[in-house]
C-alpha cells in the first residue's frame, strides 16, 4: 500500500528532475527540505542522500546540453575549480561536527533567498540575453565558485541555484548556456562534497 509520504516523495522527485533538466538548478534546494520535512530524515542522512540523487540527476541530464554545445568551458573552469575546493572544505567542516544541523538548514534557506533575489532584481533582467557581455571579472566568478562550493559542502546542495545566477550575472551567459554549464558543475561539485 502506498503511503502519503511515498506519494509526496514520488511527486517531489519528478518535479525536481524536471526542474534540474530545464533550469540546471533546483535539485537539492527542493530535495533536501523534502527529505527532512516530508520523509522525516535527519539532516545528517538527508544531506548525503540529496547529494547522491542530485549528482545522478545532473549526470543524466547534462548529455543533451553537451550534444547541443550548451556548456561554456571557460566560465565552467573559472567557477568550477574554486567550487570544488570550497566543496571539499565545507564537507570537511561538517564532517568534523563544527556546524550543527539547524545551522546547515538555515544556511540553505538564506542562500536560496539570496539567489532568488539576485535573479529577480530589475538589473538582472535589464538586458536581453543576446546583448549580455561578460562584464564580470574572472576573480568575481572564482570567488562565487568558492562560495558555491562551501554551500555544497555545508548544506548538501549541488549549488545549481547559486551557479546559474553566477553564470548569468557574472559571466553574462544566456540562460540555456548557463543551465547546461550548471548541470556539468553540479555533478562534479556534488561528487566532491559527497
N, C-alpha and C positions, 0 to 999 in steps of 0.2 A: 504494500500500500504506500502510495506517495504522500509524504507529509508536506505541510505548507512550507517548511524550511527547504525541502528539496525543490519544490516548485519555485520558490524565491531564488534559490541559488542557480537553477537552470535558466530562469528568465534573466537574471542578472548577468550570468556568464555569456549568454547570447548577445545581450546589449553591449557588454564590454568588448567582446570580439569584434562586433560591428564597428564600434567607435574607434577601436585601435586600428582596424583596417582602413577606415576612411580618413581619420584625422592624424594617425600616427601617435596618438596620445589617448589617455583616458582609461588605460587598463587598470593599473594599480590604484589610482586615485578613487576608482569606484569599487574595485575588488576588495581592497583592504577593509573599508567600512562594512562591506557586505559579509566578509568573513568574521569580523569582530562582532558586529551587531546582529546580522542575520543568522549566522551559524554559531554564534557564541563561542568562537575560538579565542583563546588567549592571544595577546599580541605577539608573544614570542613564537607561537605556532603560525599565526596568520601572516606575519611578515615574510618568512622564507617561502611559505606556500604561495603567497601573492607573487613574489619574485619569480618563482618557478613557472607559474601559469603565464605570467606576462612575457617571460622570456620565450616560452614556446609559442605563444600567440604572435609575438613580434617576428620571430623567425619564420613562422608560417605565412605571414602577411607581407614580408618585405620583398619576396620574389617578383611579383608584378611591378613593383616600383623600380627594381633593378633592371628588369627587362625593358621598361619604358625609359630608362636612363633618367629617372627622377630621384637620384641620390647625388647630392653635392659633396664631392670628396674633400675638397679643401676645408670648407666650414666643418665638415664632419670630423676631420683630424684636429682642427684648432679647438673645437668644443669637446670632442670625444676623448682625446688623450688626458687632458686635465680632469675630465669627468671620471675616468677610470681610476685615477689616483685618489680623487675625492671619495669615490665609492668604497675603495679599499680602506681608507682612513675612517670613514663613517661606520662601516661594518665592523672594523676593529674596536672602535669606541663602544659600540653597542654590545659586542661580544664580551668586552671587559666588564660589562654591567654598569657603565658610567652614566647611562641615560635611562631613566625609568620609563615604563610603558606609557604612562599618561603623557609624558613629555614627547615621546615618539608620535603619538596621535595628535597632539597639539601642533607639533611642527608640520605634520602633514596638512592639517586644516589651514594653518596660516599660509603655507606655500601655495595651496590651491586657491585661496582667496587672492593672494598677490598675483598669481599668474592670470587669473580671470580678469582682474582689474587692469593689468598691463595690456592685455589683448583688446579690451573693450574701450580703452581710452580713445577719445577722438583723434589724437595724434597718430595712433596706431593704424587708423583707417583712413587717414587724410589722403594718401597717395594710392592710386590704383596699383595693383600688384605688378603690372608691367613696367611702371615708372620707378619702382624702388631701386635705390642704389645701395651698394654695400658700404653704407656710411659708418657702420660700427667698426671700431678698431679690433684687430685680432686679439689684443690684450683684454678688451672687454668681453669678447666671446670666450676666451680661455678662462677668464675669471668666472663667468657664468657657468662654464663647464665644471669648475671645481665645486661651485655651489650645488649644481645638479647632482654631481657625484656624492657629495655629502648627504644630500637629501635622500638619494637612493640607498646609501648605506645605513642611514639612521632611521628613516621612516619606511623603508621597504617598498619604495615605488620605483618603477623603471625610469621615471623622470621625463616621460614624453610631454606631460603638461607643462613642464618647465623648459624642455628642449625646443618645442615648437615655437613658443614666444621668442626665445633667444634667436632662433634661426630666422624668424620673420622680422623681428625688430632690430636685432643687432647685425645680422648678416644680410638682411634685405632680400631674403629668398621668398618667392611666391609660395602660397600655401601647399600646392601639390609637391613641390620640391622639398619643402620643409617637412611634410608628412613622411615622405619616403626616407629622407635622411634621418628623421627621428626614429623610425622603426629600426633602422640599422643600429643606431646608437643605443636605443632602449635594450635591444637584445644583448649587445656587448656589455653595457653598463650593468644590467641586471645579473648577468652571469658572474661578473666580478664581485658584486655585492653578495650574491648567493653563496 
